[in-house]
Amino acid sequence: MELKDKTIVAVIHDIFEDLELWYPVIRLREAGAKVVLAGEKPGKQYTGKNGLPATADIGYDDLSHEKFDGLLIPGGYAPDKMRRYSKVLEFVKQIDDAGKPIGIICHAGWVPISAGILKGRKATSVGAIKDDMTNAGVNWVDEPVVTDRNLVSSRTPVDLPDYMIAYLQLLK
């Protein structure tokens, strides 16, 4: 229960990568953190790539960097949808400006790219968006997990154990 005083938000939309959402959520809850799911609309159910559901506790309009100690952005194809919401991008920038932990995995890099927070930082992602990452000014590396200040990035679900160890360390 080492994280009992922490509240983390995970942003979601349809076609999120099931493991990249639920594995971190479960690990954080096991450590005592409260995890809130934020979607376009509160109460709306979203479906992962492999069919697992997730229901938004709050809407994107309810995101406030003062309420949360960290942010998780799962991959899949949901990041391509989430980056179209100015409230999500504004929130990502505010969380980053506050130095609070941000976790991105797989295609999740699309969201902080659109928020403009990755230029000059070291990170990784799924190889499919390597060009997007480097074009955004990222020092992209092919490693299981990369931590650059408050940003933790990983490539794919295979890297989830390393990803969560690094993310949990930042929260402590």
C-alpha positions as CSV (number, residue, x, y, z in Angstrom):
1,M,0.0,0.0,0.0
2,E,3.0,2.2,-0.6
3,L,1.0,4.5,-3.0
4,K,-2.2,4.9,-0.9
5,D,-2.0,8.7,-1.1
6,K,-1.6,8.8,-4.9
7,T,-4.3,9.3,-7.5
8,I,-3.4,8.4,-11.1
9,V,-5.5,9.1,-14.2
10,A,-5.5,6.9,-17.3
11,V,-6.9,8.5,-20.4
12,I,-8.9,6.1,-22.6
13,H,-10.8,5.9,-25.9
14,D,-12.0,3.1,-28.1
15,I,-9.4,0.6,-29.4
16,F,-7.0,1.0,-26.6
17,E,-4.5,-1.8,-26.1
18,D,-6.2,-3.9,-23.4
19,L,-3.0,-5.0,-21.6
20,E,-1.4,-1.6,-21.8
21,L,-4.4,-0.2,-19.9
22,W,-5.3,-3.0,-17.5
23,Y,-1.9,-4.2,-16.4
24,P,-0.8,-0.8,-15.2
25,V,-4.2,-0.1,-13.6
26,I,-4.0,-3.4,-11.7
27,R,-0.4,-2.9,-10.6
28,L,-1.1,0.6,-9.3
29,R,-4.2,-0.5,-7.4
30,E,-2.2,-3.3,-5.9
31,A,0.2,-0.7,-4.7
32,G,-2.6,1.2,-3.1
33,A,-3.1,4.0,-5.6
34,K,-6.5,5.2,-6.7
35,V,-6.8,5.0,-10.5
36,V,-9.3,7.1,-12.4
37,L,-10.3,6.4,-16.0
38,A,-10.9,9.5,-18.1
39,G,-12.8,9.3,-21.4
40,E,-14.6,11.7,-23.8
41,K,-17.7,11.4,-21.6
42,P,-18.1,10.2,-18.0
43,G,-19.9,6.9,-17.8
44,K,-19.2,6.0,-21.4
45,Q,-17.9,2.5,-22.0
46,Y,-14.9,2.0,-24.3
47,T,-13.7,-1.2,-25.8
48,G,-10.1,-2.4,-26.2
49,K,-8.6,-3.9,-29.3
50,N,-9.1,-7.4,-27.8
51,G,-12.6,-6.7,-26.5
52,L,-12.0,-5.8,-22.8
53,P,-14.3,-2.9,-21.7
54,A,-13.3,0.2,-19.7
55,T,-15.8,2.7,-18.4
56,A,-14.8,6.4,-18.0
57,D,-15.1,7.6,-14.4
58,I,-14.7,11.2,-15.6
59,G,-14.8,13.1,-18.8
60,Y,-11.9,14.8,-20.5
61,D,-13.4,18.2,-19.5
62,D,-12.9,17.1,-15.8
63,L,-9.2,16.7,-16.2
64,S,-7.2,18.9,-13.8
65,H,-3.5,18.5,-13.1
66,E,-4.1,19.5,-9.5
67,K,-6.2,16.4,-8.8
68,F,-3.7,13.8,-10.1
69,D,-0.2,12.6,-9.1
70,G,0.4,11.0,-12.5
71,L,-0.9,10.1,-15.9
72,L,-1.0,6.9,-17.9
73,I,-1.6,6.8,-21.7
74,P,-2.1,3.3,-23.1
75,G,-1.3,2.5,-26.7
76,G,-3.4,0.8,-29.3
77,Y,-5.2,3.1,-31.7
78,A,-6.9,5.1,-29.0
79,P,-4.1,7.6,-28.9
80,D,-4.9,8.7,-32.4
81,K,-8.3,9.6,-31.2
82,M,-7.3,11.1,-27.9
83,R,-4.8,13.5,-29.5
84,R,-7.7,15.3,-31.3
85,Y,-9.1,16.6,-28.0
86,S,-7.5,20.0,-27.0
87,K,-8.5,19.3,-23.3
88,V,-6.4,16.1,-23.3
89,L,-3.4,17.9,-24.9
90,E,-3.6,20.8,-22.5
91,F,-3.8,18.4,-19.5
92,V,-0.7,16.4,-20.8
93,K,1.2,19.7,-21.0
94,Q,0.1,20.8,-17.5
95,I,1.1,17.4,-16.0
96,D,4.4,17.6,-17.7
97,D,5.0,21.2,-16.6
98,A,4.3,20.1,-13.0
99,G,6.9,17.4,-13.3
100,K,4.4,14.6,-12.5
101,P,5.0,11.1,-13.9
102,I,3.7,10.4,-17.4
103,G,3.7,6.8,-18.7
104,I,3.4,6.2,-22.5
105,I,3.6,2.8,-24.2
106,C,3.4,1.6,-27.8
107,H,1.4,4.1,-29.9
108,A,0.7,6.4,-26.9
109,G,3.6,8.7,-28.0
110,W,1.1,10.3,-30.4
111,V,-0.6,12.1,-27.6
112,P,2.5,13.8,-26.1
113,I,3.8,14.5,-29.6
114,S,0.6,16.5,-30.3
115,A,0.9,18.1,-26.9
116,G,4.3,19.3,-27.9
117,I,6.3,18.0,-24.9
118,L,8.7,15.5,-26.4
119,K,11.2,17.6,-28.3
120,G,14.7,17.0,-27.0
121,R,13.7,14.1,-24.8
122,K,14.9,10.5,-24.9
123,A,12.0,8.0,-25.3
124,T,10.9,4.8,-27.0
125,S,7.7,3.5,-28.6
126,V,6.5,0.8,-30.9
127,G,8.7,0.8,-34.0
128,A,5.7,1.7,-36.2
129,I,5.7,5.3,-34.8
130,K,9.5,5.7,-34.6
131,D,9.4,8.2,-37.5
132,D,6.6,10.2,-35.8
133,M,8.7,10.3,-32.6
134,T,11.9,11.4,-34.3
135,N,10.1,13.9,-36.4
136,A,8.8,15.4,-33.2
137,G,12.4,15.8,-31.9
138,V,12.6,12.7,-29.8
139,N,16.0,11.0,-29.2
140,W,14.3,7.6,-30.0
141,V,15.9,4.4,-28.7
142,D,14.9,0.8,-29.1
143,E,14.9,-0.3,-25.4
144,P,12.3,-1.9,-23.2
145,V,11.9,1.2,-21.0
146,V,13.3,4.7,-21.0
147,T,13.0,7.2,-18.2
148,D,13.7,10.9,-19.0
149,R,12.9,13.1,-16.1
150,N,9.1,12.5,-15.4
151,L,8.5,10.6,-18.6
152,V,8.5,6.8,-18.7
153,S,8.2,5.1,-22.1
154,S,8.0,1.5,-23.4
155,R,7.6,-0.3,-26.7
156,T,4.9,-3.0,-26.4
157,P,3.1,-5.2,-23.9
158,V,6.2,-7.4,-23.7
159,D,7.8,-4.5,-21.9
160,L,5.1,-4.0,-19.3
161,P,7.0,-5.4,-16.3
162,D,9.9,-3.0,-16.9
163,Y,7.6,-0.2,-17.7
164,M,5.6,-0.5,-14.4
165,I,8.8,-0.9,-12.3
166,A,10.1,2.4,-13.7
167,Y,6.7,4.2,-13.4
168,L,6.2,3.0,-9.8
169,Q,9.7,4.2,-8.9
170,L,8.8,7.7,-10.1
171,L,5.6,7.8,-8.1
172,K,7.4,6.9,-4.9
